[in-house]
Amino acid sequence: MNAIFKDDAVGRKIQVKWWSSRVAIYGALILWALICLFPIYWTLTTSFKLAPDVMRGNMIPFVDYTPKWKGWESLGLSPRLIGEVSTVREEFLKRFWNSTVVAISASTLAVMLGSLAAYGLSRFNYRFGFMRNSDISFFFLSQMILPPVVLALPFLVLYKSLDLLDSRIGLILLYTLMVLPIVIWIMRDQFQGIPVELEEAALVDGLGIWGAFLQIVLPIALPGMVAAFILSLVLCWNEYFFAALLTSTDAKTLPVMVASQTGSQGINWWSMAALSSAAILPLVIVAIFLEKYIIKGMAAGAVK
């Protein structure tokens, strides 16, 4: 009888311990999610505030303050102005289109070139002076260490001589170069996780090297490629330094427009918040639709 009571006590103790660990884990995850989402919440709510509400730090709509469309009216995107002609809205759409074209083009080009380079580094042995495959891979990654300001003057002189200043093609080429090292590093790790025997079997069945790469390797590496594309897209979309340095009117992007929301009396927080909310939205949509590929890429070791 004592043994039965003892077993019940041990079982209850284990159950309490299990529930306690679950509550602690999910509590920590919920807290971390709230911390990560708070900047987005603050930005979105600030776009509906008036100046006094911003200065007082009111946070909860309909409790601390009454939401207004002031921030969105400054962009011509409020319900009252959406059907009217607005030069500010046209300017915003132009910058939005520039950011979209530059970020998608640069990310796509970087993933294409980076995947080819990473495949070569993972399947073939190269020798460049004293450098081997691992040294070459680290050389690519080491380019991320270089501060952008060091490259400012060389790129400014180069782009001026090539007539690439204030052009989208100039930003696309530069952004491709900027994110290419991280794409190579991610995809090299992804390709190394794919057994070489699969390609050897494809070669025996009559496929060439390109056929095996396109029909066997790429479908398996697709989650890693999508993860690399999303990371490149975020980096290109949010890049400010080179966009401000190398553009003036035609190729200016959204980050430059966000940073320009200042007036003679200070920062127009409501306008900046509305513009930032509109700039964040595309990345949120991309992340939602490609979430399964991000998870697969992480599970496959694409973002170690």
Protein Blocks (a to p, Z undefined) as FASTA:
>chain_A
ZZmmmmmmmmmmmmmmmmmmmmmmmmmmmmmmmmmmmmmmmmmmmmmccfklmmnopabg
hklpccdfklmmmnopafklmmpccfklmmmmmmmmmmmmmmmmmmmmmmmmmmmmmmmm
mmpccdehjbcfklmmmmmmmmmmpcfklmmmmmmmmmmmnopghifklmmmmmmmmmmm
mmmmmmmmmmmmpcfklmmmmmmnopafklmmmmmmmmmmmmmmmmmmmmmmmmmmmpmk
lmmmmpmklmpcfklmmmmmccfkbccfklmmmmmmmmmmmmmmmmmmmmmmmmmmmmno
paZZ
